[in-house]
Amino acid sequence: MKNEGTLLNKNELEFVVFCIENLALRKNLNARDVYAALTAKNDFLNSYIIPGYSFLHTQDKEYILNDIEEALELRA
């Protein structure tokens, strides 16, 4: 059984790195700062991105980044 927010395989890890790096590029930020922001307070990385992997990874880059940004705004 899969634990929510737990990386279980290489594909999920690569997807998380993809999201962090591309958000950093889009926002003109350092990837470390993006990672820190995604894991601070509400732990968005483990509560949204990783559990959403099965759906999100099937979408194109723009959709993924827009979805993550919109979800982050809603949680702010």
HTML snippet that shows the backbone in 3Dmol.js (N, CA, C, O; Angstrom):
<script src="https://3Dmol.org/build/3Dmol-min.js"></script>
<div id="view" style="width:600px;height:400px;position:relative"></div>
<script>
const pdb = `
ATOM      1  N   MET A   1       0.836  -1.176   0.000  1.00  0.00           N
ATOM      2  CA  MET A   1       0.000   0.000   0.000  1.00  0.00           C
ATOM      3  C   MET A   1       0.884   1.243   0.000  1.00  0.00           C
ATOM      4  O   MET A   1       1.894   1.288   0.702  1.00  0.00           O
ATOM      5  N   LYS A   2       0.517   2.226  -0.765  1.00  0.00           N
ATOM      6  CA  LYS A   2       1.298   3.449  -0.901  1.00  0.00           C
ATOM      7  C   LYS A   2       0.959   4.430   0.206  1.00  0.00           C
ATOM      8  O   LYS A   2      -0.214   4.707   0.459  1.00  0.00           O
ATOM      9  N   ASN A   3       1.978   4.954   0.866  1.00  0.00           N
ATOM     10  CA  ASN A   3       1.780   5.991   1.866  1.00  0.00           C
ATOM     11  C   ASN A   3       1.719   7.339   1.170  1.00  0.00           C
ATOM     12  O   ASN A   3       2.570   7.644   0.334  1.00  0.00           O
ATOM     13  N   GLU A   4       0.726   8.145   1.505  1.00  0.00           N
ATOM     14  CA  GLU A   4       0.629   9.474   0.908  1.00  0.00           C
ATOM     15  C   GLU A   4       1.872  10.279   1.249  1.00  0.00           C
ATOM     16  O   GLU A   4       2.326  10.278   2.393  1.00  0.00           O
ATOM     17  N   GLY A   5       2.416  10.960   0.262  1.00  0.00           N
ATOM     18  CA  GLY A   5       3.560  11.817   0.481  1.00  0.00           C
ATOM     19  C   GLY A   5       4.894  11.105   0.549  1.00  0.00           C
ATOM     20  O   GLY A   5       5.910  11.730   0.855  1.00  0.00           O
ATOM     21  N   THR A   6       4.915   9.818   0.273  1.00  0.00           N
ATOM     22  CA  THR A   6       6.165   9.063   0.320  1.00  0.00           C
ATOM     23  C   THR A   6       6.607   8.701  -1.086  1.00  0.00           C
ATOM     24  O   THR A   6       5.850   8.097  -1.846  1.00  0.00           O
ATOM     25  N   LEU A   7       7.829   9.071  -1.431  1.00  0.00           N
ATOM     26  CA  LEU A   7       8.364   8.696  -2.727  1.00  0.00           C
ATOM     27  C   LEU A   7       8.646   7.210  -2.735  1.00  0.00           C
ATOM     28  O   LEU A   7       9.342   6.696  -1.860  1.00  0.00           O
ATOM     29  N   LEU A   8       8.109   6.528  -3.717  1.00  0.00           N
ATOM     30  CA  LEU A   8       8.306   5.094  -3.774  1.00  0.00           C
ATOM     31  C   LEU A   8       9.190   4.646  -4.914  1.00  0.00           C
ATOM     32  O   LEU A   8       9.696   3.524  -4.895  1.00  0.00           O
ATOM     33  N   ASN A   9       9.389   5.496  -5.911  1.00  0.00           N
ATOM     34  CA  ASN A   9      10.199   5.033  -7.029  1.00  0.00           C
ATOM     35  C   ASN A   9      10.939   6.177  -7.706  1.00  0.00           C
ATOM     36  O   ASN A   9      10.709   7.352  -7.420  1.00  0.00           O
ATOM     37  N   LYS A  10      11.821   5.803  -8.597  1.00  0.00           N
ATOM     38  CA  LYS A  10      12.664   6.751  -9.322  1.00  0.00           C
ATOM     39  C   LYS A  10      11.830   7.742 -10.139  1.00  0.00           C
ATOM     40  O   LYS A  10      12.170   8.923 -10.199  1.00  0.00           O
ATOM     41  N   ASN A  11      10.748   7.282 -10.767  1.00  0.00           N
ATOM     42  CA  ASN A  11       9.916   8.164 -11.594  1.00  0.00           C
ATOM     43  C   ASN A  11       9.306   9.292 -10.775  1.00  0.00           C
ATOM     44  O   ASN A  11       9.264  10.438 -11.222  1.00  0.00           O
ATOM     45  N   GLU A  12       8.835   8.968  -9.577  1.00  0.00           N
ATOM     46  CA  GLU A  12       8.268  10.011  -8.723  1.00  0.00           C
ATOM     47  C   GLU A  12       9.337  11.015  -8.294  1.00  0.00           C
ATOM     48  O   GLU A  12       9.084  12.219  -8.263  1.00  0.00           O
ATOM     49  N   LEU A  13      10.519  10.525  -7.966  1.00  0.00           N
ATOM     50  CA  LEU A  13      11.608  11.412  -7.581  1.00  0.00           C
ATOM     51  C   LEU A  13      11.984  12.327  -8.747  1.00  0.00           C
ATOM     52  O   LEU A  13      12.180  13.527  -8.557  1.00  0.00           O
ATOM     53  N   GLU A  14      12.085  11.768  -9.941  1.00  0.00           N
ATOM     54  CA  GLU A  14      12.396  12.586 -11.120  1.00  0.00           C
ATOM     55  C   GLU A  14      11.318  13.629 -11.365  1.00  0.00           C
ATOM     56  O   GLU A  14      11.622  14.751 -11.771  1.00  0.00           O
ATOM     57  N   PHE A  15      10.065  13.270 -11.123  1.00  0.00           N
ATOM     58  CA  PHE A  15       8.976  14.219 -11.309  1.00  0.00           C
ATOM     59  C   PHE A  15       9.073  15.374 -10.308  1.00  0.00           C
ATOM     60  O   PHE A  15       8.860  16.531 -10.669  1.00  0.00           O
ATOM     61  N   VAL A  16       9.390  15.058  -9.066  1.00  0.00           N
ATOM     62  CA  VAL A  16       9.547  16.099  -8.048  1.00  0.00           C
ATOM     63  C   VAL A  16      10.676  17.054  -8.441  1.00  0.00           C
ATOM     64  O   VAL A  16      10.525  18.271  -8.334  1.00  0.00           O
ATOM     65  N   VAL A  17      11.796  16.509  -8.892  1.00  0.00           N
ATOM     66  CA  VAL A  17      12.920  17.340  -9.323  1.00  0.00           C
ATOM     67  C   VAL A  17      12.506  18.200 -10.515  1.00  0.00           C
ATOM     68  O   VAL A  17      12.836  19.384 -10.570  1.00  0.00           O
ATOM     69  N   PHE A  18      11.788  17.610 -11.464  1.00  0.00           N
ATOM     70  CA  PHE A  18      11.269  18.346 -12.622  1.00  0.00           C
ATOM     71  C   PHE A  18      10.426  19.536 -12.161  1.00  0.00           C
ATOM     72  O   PHE A  18      10.606  20.653 -12.646  1.00  0.00           O
ATOM     73  N   CYS A  19       9.516  19.298 -11.233  1.00  0.00           N
ATOM     74  CA  CYS A  19       8.633  20.364 -10.748  1.00  0.00           C
ATOM     75  C   CYS A  19       9.438  21.476 -10.072  1.00  0.00           C
ATOM     76  O   CYS A  19       9.225  22.655 -10.353  1.00  0.00           O
ATOM     77  N   ILE A  20      10.347  21.108  -9.198  1.00  0.00           N
ATOM     78  CA  ILE A  20      11.145  22.102  -8.480  1.00  0.00           C
ATOM     79  C   ILE A  20      11.996  22.915  -9.441  1.00  0.00           C
ATOM     80  O   ILE A  20      12.008  24.144  -9.375  1.00  0.00           O
ATOM     81  N   GLU A  21      12.702  22.244 -10.327  1.00  0.00           N
ATOM     82  CA  GLU A  21      13.583  22.958 -11.257  1.00  0.00           C
ATOM     83  C   GLU A  21      12.801  23.881 -12.189  1.00  0.00           C
ATOM     84  O   GLU A  21      13.230  25.005 -12.450  1.00  0.00           O
ATOM     85  N   ASN A  22      11.667  23.419 -12.687  1.00  0.00           N
ATOM     86  CA  ASN A  22      10.901  24.243 -13.616  1.00  0.00           C
ATOM     87  C   ASN A  22      10.168  25.384 -12.930  1.00  0.00           C
ATOM     88  O   ASN A  22      10.006  26.452 -13.520  1.00  0.00           O
ATOM     89  N   LEU A  23       9.724  25.181 -11.704  1.00  0.00           N
ATOM     90  CA  LEU A  23       9.156  26.294 -10.946  1.00  0.00           C
ATOM     91  C   LEU A  23      10.228  27.344 -10.667  1.00  0.00           C
ATOM     92  O   LEU A  23       9.968  28.544 -10.750  1.00  0.00           O
ATOM     93  N   ALA A  24      11.428  26.885 -10.337  1.00  0.00           N
ATOM     94  CA  ALA A  24      12.534  27.811 -10.091  1.00  0.00           C
ATOM     95  C   ALA A  24      12.842  28.628 -11.339  1.00  0.00           C
ATOM     96  O   ALA A  24      13.031  29.842 -11.258  1.00  0.00           O
ATOM     97  N   LEU A  25      12.893  27.976 -12.478  1.00  0.00           N
ATOM     98  CA  LEU A  25      13.148  28.701 -13.730  1.00  0.00           C
ATOM     99  C   LEU A  25      12.036  29.703 -14.024  1.00  0.00           C
ATOM    100  O   LEU A  25      12.305  30.844 -14.402  1.00  0.00           O
ATOM    101  N   ARG A  26      10.798  29.278 -13.850  1.00  0.00           N
ATOM    102  CA  ARG A  26       9.652  30.145 -14.143  1.00  0.00           C
ATOM    103  C   ARG A  26       9.641  31.374 -13.248  1.00  0.00           C
ATOM    104  O   ARG A  26       9.318  32.474 -13.696  1.00  0.00           O
ATOM    105  N   LYS A  27       9.994  31.184 -11.982  1.00  0.00           N
ATOM    106  CA  LYS A  27       9.958  32.278 -11.006  1.00  0.00           C
ATOM    107  C   LYS A  27      11.296  32.989 -10.858  1.00  0.00           C
ATOM    108  O   LYS A  27      11.428  33.923 -10.066  1.00  0.00           O
ATOM    109  N   ASN A  28      12.287  32.540 -11.626  1.00  0.00           N
ATOM    110  CA  ASN A  28      13.636  33.107 -11.545  1.00  0.00           C
ATOM    111  C   ASN A  28      14.179  33.045 -10.116  1.00  0.00           C
ATOM    112  O   ASN A  28      14.694  34.024  -9.577  1.00  0.00           O
ATOM    113  N   LEU A  29      14.041  31.845  -9.519  1.00  0.00           N
ATOM    114  CA  LEU A  29      14.506  31.598  -8.163  1.00  0.00           C
ATOM    115  C   LEU A  29      15.504  30.460  -8.162  1.00  0.00           C
ATOM    116  O   LEU A  29      15.645  29.738  -9.149  1.00  0.00           O
ATOM    117  N   ASN A  30      16.186  30.309  -7.059  1.00  0.00           N
ATOM    118  CA  ASN A  30      17.092  29.192  -6.847  1.00  0.00           C
ATOM    119  C   ASN A  30      16.251  27.959  -6.523  1.00  0.00           C
ATOM    120  O   ASN A  30      15.272  28.059  -5.783  1.00  0.00           O
ATOM    121  N   ALA A  31      16.615  26.806  -7.062  1.00  0.00           N
ATOM    122  CA  ALA A  31      15.870  25.567  -6.821  1.00  0.00           C
ATOM    123  C   ALA A  31      15.830  25.211  -5.336  1.00  0.00           C
ATOM    124  O   ALA A  31      14.836  24.657  -4.867  1.00  0.00           O
ATOM    125  N   ARG A  32      16.882  25.516  -4.596  1.00  0.00           N
ATOM    126  CA  ARG A  32      16.888  25.254  -3.149  1.00  0.00           C
ATOM    127  C   ARG A  32      15.812  26.059  -2.446  1.00  0.00           C
ATOM    128  O   ARG A  32      15.158  25.565  -1.527  1.00  0.00           O
ATOM    129  N   ASP A  33      15.629  27.307  -2.882  1.00  0.00           N
ATOM    130  CA  ASP A  33      14.597  28.149  -2.280  1.00  0.00           C
ATOM    131  C   ASP A  33      13.201  27.625  -2.600  1.00  0.00           C
ATOM    132  O   ASP A  33      12.313  27.660  -1.749  1.00  0.00           O
ATOM    133  N   VAL A  34      13.009  27.143  -3.816  1.00  0.00           N
ATOM    134  CA  VAL A  34      11.720  26.570  -4.199  1.00  0.00           C
ATOM    135  C   VAL A  34      11.447  25.318  -3.370  1.00  0.00           C
ATOM    136  O   VAL A  34      10.345  25.146  -2.849  1.00  0.00           O
ATOM    137  N   TYR A  35      12.435  24.455  -3.246  1.00  0.00           N
ATOM    138  CA  TYR A  35      12.277  23.250  -2.426  1.00  0.00           C
ATOM    139  C   TYR A  35      11.915  23.630  -0.988  1.00  0.00           C
ATOM    140  O   TYR A  35      11.008  23.045  -0.396  1.00  0.00           O
ATOM    141  N   ALA A  36      12.620  24.598  -0.440  1.00  0.00           N
ATOM    142  CA  ALA A  36      12.349  25.029   0.939  1.00  0.00           C
ATOM    143  C   ALA A  36      10.916  25.551   1.071  1.00  0.00           C
ATOM    144  O   ALA A  36      10.232  25.261   2.053  1.00  0.00           O
ATOM    145  N   ALA A  37      10.475  26.314   0.089  1.00  0.00           N
ATOM    146  CA  ALA A  37       9.110  26.845   0.130  1.00  0.00           C
ATOM    147  C   ALA A  37       8.069  25.733   0.024  1.00  0.00           C
ATOM    148  O   ALA A  37       7.025  25.790   0.674  1.00  0.00           O
ATOM    149  N   LEU A  38       8.352  24.729  -0.790  1.00  0.00           N
ATOM    150  CA  LEU A  38       7.392  23.630  -0.974  1.00  0.00           C
ATOM    151  C   LEU A  38       7.339  22.688   0.219  1.00  0.00           C
ATOM    152  O   LEU A  38       6.369  21.946   0.374  1.00  0.00           O
ATOM    153  N   THR A  39       8.355  22.705   1.056  1.00  0.00           N
ATOM    154  CA  THR A  39       8.378  21.810   2.206  1.00  0.00           C
ATOM    155  C   THR A  39       8.127  22.545   3.525  1.00  0.00           C
ATOM    156  O   THR A  39       8.072  21.914   4.580  1.00  0.00           O
ATOM    157  N   ALA A  40       7.978  23.854   3.474  1.00  0.00           N
ATOM    158  CA  ALA A  40       7.708  24.642   4.675  1.00  0.00           C
ATOM    159  C   ALA A  40       6.218  24.603   5.024  1.00  0.00           C
ATOM    160  O   ALA A  40       5.391  24.202   4.205  1.00  0.00           O
ATOM    161  N   LYS A  41       5.899  25.005   6.196  1.00  0.00           N
ATOM    162  CA  LYS A  41       4.529  25.140   6.712  1.00  0.00           C
ATOM    163  C   LYS A  41       3.625  23.965   6.389  1.00  0.00           C
ATOM    164  O   LYS A  41       3.585  22.990   7.140  1.00  0.00           O
ATOM    165  N   ASN A  42       2.896  24.045   5.278  1.00  0.00           N
ATOM    166  CA  ASN A  42       1.900  23.010   4.970  1.00  0.00           C
ATOM    167  C   ASN A  42       2.479  21.834   4.192  1.00  0.00           C
ATOM    168  O   ASN A  42       1.732  20.954   3.762  1.00  0.00           O
ATOM    169  N   ASP A  43       3.781  21.804   4.006  1.00  0.00           N
ATOM    170  CA  ASP A  43       4.469  20.721   3.288  1.00  0.00           C
ATOM    171  C   ASP A  43       3.763  20.362   1.984  1.00  0.00           C
ATOM    172  O   ASP A  43       3.352  19.221   1.772  1.00  0.00           O
ATOM    173  N   PHE A  44       3.634  21.353   1.126  1.00  0.00           N
ATOM    174  CA  PHE A  44       2.946  21.210  -0.157  1.00  0.00           C
ATOM    175  C   PHE A  44       3.509  20.068  -0.994  1.00  0.00           C
ATOM    176  O   PHE A  44       2.767  19.393  -1.707  1.00  0.00           O
ATOM    177  N   LEU A  45       4.793  19.858  -0.910  1.00  0.00           N
ATOM    178  CA  LEU A  45       5.426  18.786  -1.689  1.00  0.00           C
ATOM    179  C   LEU A  45       4.815  17.434  -1.344  1.00  0.00           C
ATOM    180  O   LEU A  45       4.436  16.673  -2.235  1.00  0.00           O
ATOM    181  N   ASN A  46       4.719  17.135  -0.051  1.00  0.00           N
ATOM    182  CA  ASN A  46       4.198  15.840   0.384  1.00  0.00           C
ATOM    183  C   ASN A  46       2.679  15.772   0.448  1.00  0.00           C
ATOM    184  O   ASN A  46       2.109  14.681   0.452  1.00  0.00           O
ATOM    185  N   SER A  47       2.021  16.919   0.496  1.00  0.00           N
ATOM    186  CA  SER A  47       0.566  16.885   0.595  1.00  0.00           C
ATOM    187  C   SER A  47      -0.134  17.093  -0.754  1.00  0.00           C
ATOM    188  O   SER A  47      -1.331  16.828  -0.872  1.00  0.00           O
ATOM    189  N   TYR A  48       0.595  17.562  -1.767  1.00  0.00           N
ATOM    190  CA  TYR A  48      -0.049  17.826  -3.059  1.00  0.00           C
ATOM    191  C   TYR A  48       0.704  17.232  -4.250  1.00  0.00           C
ATOM    192  O   TYR A  48       0.134  16.468  -5.029  1.00  0.00           O
ATOM    193  N   ILE A  49       1.973  17.579  -4.387  1.00  0.00           N
ATOM    194  CA  ILE A  49       2.716  17.175  -5.584  1.00  0.00           C
ATOM    195  C   ILE A  49       2.914  15.659  -5.634  1.00  0.00           C
ATOM    196  O   ILE A  49       2.597  15.026  -6.641  1.00  0.00           O
ATOM    197  N   ILE A  50       3.430  15.082  -4.565  1.00  0.00           N
ATOM    198  CA  ILE A  50       3.681  13.634  -4.588  1.00  0.00           C
ATOM    199  C   ILE A  50       2.379  12.835  -4.681  1.00  0.00           C
ATOM    200  O   ILE A  50       2.296  11.919  -5.499  1.00  0.00           O
ATOM    201  N   PRO A  51       1.362  13.146  -3.875  1.00  0.00           N
ATOM    202  CA  PRO A  51       0.108  12.398  -4.031  1.00  0.00           C
ATOM    203  C   PRO A  51      -0.548  12.601  -5.401  1.00  0.00           C
ATOM    204  O   PRO A  51      -1.274  11.728  -5.878  1.00  0.00           O
ATOM    205  N   GLY A  52      -0.293  13.750  -6.032  1.00  0.00           N
ATOM    206  CA  GLY A  52      -0.871  14.033  -7.345  1.00  0.00           C
ATOM    207  C   GLY A  52      -0.067  13.508  -8.517  1.00  0.00           C
ATOM    208  O   GLY A  52      -0.435  13.719  -9.673  1.00  0.00           O
ATOM    209  N   TYR A  53       1.027  12.827  -8.224  1.00  0.00           N
ATOM    210  CA  TYR A  53       1.919  12.344  -9.276  1.00  0.00           C
ATOM    211  C   TYR A  53       1.188  11.553 -10.358  1.00  0.00           C
ATOM    212  O   TYR A  53       1.409  11.787 -11.546  1.00  0.00           O
ATOM    213  N   SER A  54       0.332  10.632  -9.969  1.00  0.00           N
ATOM    214  CA  SER A  54      -0.295   9.733 -10.957  1.00  0.00           C
ATOM    215  C   SER A  54      -1.073  10.504 -12.012  1.00  0.00           C
ATOM    216  O   SER A  54      -1.138  10.076 -13.165  1.00  0.00           O
ATOM    217  N   PHE A  55      -1.665  11.633 -11.636  1.00  0.00           N
ATOM    218  CA  PHE A  55      -2.366  12.450 -12.624  1.00  0.00           C
ATOM    219  C   PHE A  55      -1.434  13.484 -13.260  1.00  0.00           C
ATOM    220  O   PHE A  55      -1.365  13.604 -14.483  1.00  0.00           O
ATOM    221  N   LEU A  56      -0.726  14.219 -12.423  1.00  0.00           N
ATOM    222  CA  LEU A  56       0.074  15.341 -12.928  1.00  0.00           C
ATOM    223  C   LEU A  56       1.137  14.917 -13.934  1.00  0.00           C
ATOM    224  O   LEU A  56       1.364  15.624 -14.915  1.00  0.00           O
ATOM    225  N   HIS A  57       1.785  13.795 -13.717  1.00  0.00           N
ATOM    226  CA  HIS A  57       2.898  13.435 -14.609  1.00  0.00           C
ATOM    227  C   HIS A  57       2.428  13.124 -16.032  1.00  0.00           C
ATOM    228  O   HIS A  57       3.252  13.023 -16.941  1.00  0.00           O
ATOM    229  N   THR A  58       1.128  12.971 -16.237  1.00  0.00           N
ATOM    230  CA  THR A  58       0.608  12.692 -17.580  1.00  0.00           C
ATOM    231  C   THR A  58       0.306  13.965 -18.360  1.00  0.00           C
ATOM    232  O   THR A  58      -0.061  13.910 -19.533  1.00  0.00           O
ATOM    233  N   GLN A  59       0.464  15.118 -17.698  1.00  0.00           N
ATOM    234  CA  GLN A  59       0.138  16.398 -18.324  1.00  0.00           C
ATOM    235  C   GLN A  59       1.395  17.061 -18.895  1.00  0.00           C
ATOM    236  O   GLN A  59       2.517  16.637 -18.617  1.00  0.00           O
ATOM    237  N   ASP A  60       1.188  18.103 -19.695  1.00  0.00           N
ATOM    238  CA  ASP A  60       2.360  18.808 -20.224  1.00  0.00           C
ATOM    239  C   ASP A  60       2.920  19.773 -19.184  1.00  0.00           C
ATOM    240  O   ASP A  60       2.274  20.065 -18.177  1.00  0.00           O
ATOM    241  N   LYS A  61       4.119  20.256 -19.441  1.00  0.00           N
ATOM    242  CA  LYS A  61       4.844  21.093 -18.492  1.00  0.00           C
ATOM    243  C   LYS A  61       4.044  22.316 -18.070  1.00  0.00           C
ATOM    244  O   LYS A  61       3.966  22.619 -16.879  1.00  0.00           O
ATOM    245  N   GLU A  62       3.457  23.014 -19.010  1.00  0.00           N
ATOM    246  CA  GLU A  62       2.707  24.228 -18.674  1.00  0.00           C
ATOM    247  C   GLU A  62       1.529  23.923 -17.765  1.00  0.00           C
ATOM    248  O   GLU A  62       1.269  24.654 -16.809  1.00  0.00           O
ATOM    249  N   TYR A  63       0.821  22.848 -18.060  1.00  0.00           N
ATOM    250  CA  TYR A  63      -0.321  22.469 -17.216  1.00  0.00           C
ATOM    251  C   TYR A  63       0.156  22.177 -15.798  1.00  0.00           C
ATOM    252  O   TYR A  63      -0.439  22.652 -14.830  1.00  0.00           O
ATOM    253  N   ILE A  64       1.221  21.402 -15.674  1.00  0.00           N
ATOM    254  CA  ILE A  64       1.741  21.034 -14.359  1.00  0.00           C
ATOM    255  C   ILE A  64       2.119  22.275 -13.558  1.00  0.00           C
ATOM    256  O   ILE A  64       1.711  22.424 -12.406  1.00  0.00           O
ATOM    257  N   LEU A  65       2.891  23.156 -14.165  1.00  0.00           N
ATOM    258  CA  LEU A  65       3.342  24.350 -13.457  1.00  0.00           C
ATOM    259  C   LEU A  65       2.180  25.264 -13.108  1.00  0.00           C
ATOM    260  O   LEU A  65       2.131  25.804 -12.003  1.00  0.00           O
ATOM    261  N   ASN A  66       1.247  25.446 -14.030  1.00  0.00           N
ATOM    262  CA  ASN A  66       0.072  26.275 -13.751  1.00  0.00           C
ATOM    263  C   ASN A  66      -0.758  25.683 -12.618  1.00  0.00           C
ATOM    264  O   ASN A  66      -1.227  26.413 -11.745  1.00  0.00           O
ATOM    265  N   ASP A  67      -0.942  24.372 -12.626  1.00  0.00           N
ATOM    266  CA  ASP A  67      -1.712  23.702 -11.589  1.00  0.00           C
ATOM    267  C   ASP A  67      -1.054  23.871 -10.222  1.00  0.00           C
ATOM    268  O   ASP A  67      -1.725  24.174  -9.236  1.00  0.00           O
ATOM    269  N   ILE A  68       0.240  23.676 -10.171  1.00  0.00           N
ATOM    270  CA  ILE A  68       0.958  23.817  -8.902  1.00  0.00           C
ATOM    271  C   ILE A  68       0.870  25.258  -8.398  1.00  0.00           C
ATOM    272  O   ILE A  68       0.613  25.485  -7.215  1.00  0.00           O
ATOM    273  N   GLU A  69       1.079  26.219  -9.275  1.00  0.00           N
ATOM    274  CA  GLU A  69       1.002  27.622  -8.864  1.00  0.00           C
ATOM    275  C   GLU A  69      -0.391  27.977  -8.358  1.00  0.00           C
ATOM    276  O   GLU A  69      -0.528  28.673  -7.352  1.00  0.00           O
ATOM    277  N   GLU A  70      -1.414  27.508  -9.046  1.00  0.00           N
ATOM    278  CA  GLU A  70      -2.789  27.794  -8.642  1.00  0.00           C
ATOM    279  C   GLU A  70      -3.086  27.156  -7.276  1.00  0.00           C
ATOM    280  O   GLU A  70      -3.686  27.793  -6.411  1.00  0.00           O
ATOM    281  N   ALA A  71      -2.675  25.923  -7.090  1.00  0.00           N
ATOM    282  CA  ALA A  71      -2.896  25.251  -5.816  1.00  0.00           C
ATOM    283  C   ALA A  71      -2.140  25.947  -4.682  1.00  0.00           C
ATOM    284  O   ALA A  71      -2.652  26.057  -3.568  1.00  0.00           O
ATOM    285  N   LEU A  72      -0.936  26.409  -4.963  1.00  0.00           N
ATOM    286  CA  LEU A  72      -0.169  27.149  -3.947  1.00  0.00           C
ATOM    287  C   LEU A  72      -0.881  28.449  -3.561  1.00  0.00           C
ATOM    288  O   LEU A  72      -0.938  28.801  -2.383  1.00  0.00           O
ATOM    289  N   GLU A  73      -1.419  29.153  -4.544  1.00  0.00           N
ATOM    290  CA  GLU A  73      -2.141  30.392  -4.261  1.00  0.00           C
ATOM    291  C   GLU A  73      -3.378  30.142  -3.406  1.00  0.00           C
ATOM    292  O   GLU A  73      -3.692  30.930  -2.514  1.00  0.00           O
ATOM    293  N   LEU A  74      -4.074  29.052  -3.677  1.00  0.00           N
ATOM    294  CA  LEU A  74      -5.267  28.720  -2.917  1.00  0.00           C
ATOM    295  C   LEU A  74      -4.940  28.373  -1.462  1.00  0.00           C
ATOM    296  O   LEU A  74      -5.762  28.585  -0.570  1.00  0.00           O
ATOM    297  N   ARG A  75      -3.762  27.850  -1.232  1.00  0.00           N
ATOM    298  CA  ARG A  75      -3.360  27.478   0.128  1.00  0.00           C
ATOM    299  C   ARG A  75      -2.729  28.629   0.892  1.00  0.00           C
ATOM    300  O   ARG A  75      -2.532  28.537   2.104  1.00  0.00           O
ATOM    301  N   ALA A  76      -2.414  29.701   0.203  1.00  0.00           N
ATOM    302  CA  ALA A  76      -1.734  30.836   0.860  1.00  0.00           C
ATOM    303  C   ALA A  76      -2.664  31.610   1.759  1.00  0.00           C
ATOM    304  O   ALA A  76      -2.249  32.588   2.381  1.00  0.00           O
TER     305      ALA A  76
END
`;
const viewer = $3Dmol.createViewer("view");
viewer.addModel(pdb, "pdb");
viewer.setStyle({}, {cartoon: {color: "spectrum"}});
viewer.zoomTo();
viewer.render();
</script>
